[in-house]
Amino acid sequence: MKFYSSILIACALFSGAAQASSSQAWNEQRQQMVKECLAASQFKNAHALGKPAEFDDQVGFSALLVEGVYPQKHMQGRSGTELCLYDRKQQKAFVSEWAPGAK
C-alpha cells in the first residue's frame, strides 16, 4: 500500500513540474515570436499591437499585428501596421502590410 501511495505522490509532483515547464516553454516561444516578428517588420520603433492569435498545432502558425514607423525617407515618418504570421515549427516570421478596411 505504501508503494502505491509513493507512486501517486511522485506522479502528482512530476505532473506539476511538467505544467510549469510547459508554461515557461510557451512564454519563451511567445517571446521568440514577438522578437522575430518585430525584426521581420523592419519598422522603426516597432511594437506588438495586442496579443497574438494562436492557431491550432495542425496549422502551426501564430498571428501578430505589428505597428511602427516606415523607415523609407519618402514615407515621411508615416506610421503603419503589418500582419506577422509566425511559423512555430520553422521559427520564421513573415510580414505583410495590414490596412483593415482599405480597398
Secondary structure, DSSP 8 states (H G I E B T S, - for coil): -HHHHHHHHHHHHHHHHHHHHHHHHHHHHHHHHHHHHHHHH--EEEEEEEEEEE--TTT-EEEEEEEEE--SGGGTT-EEEEEEEEETTTTEEEEEE--TT--
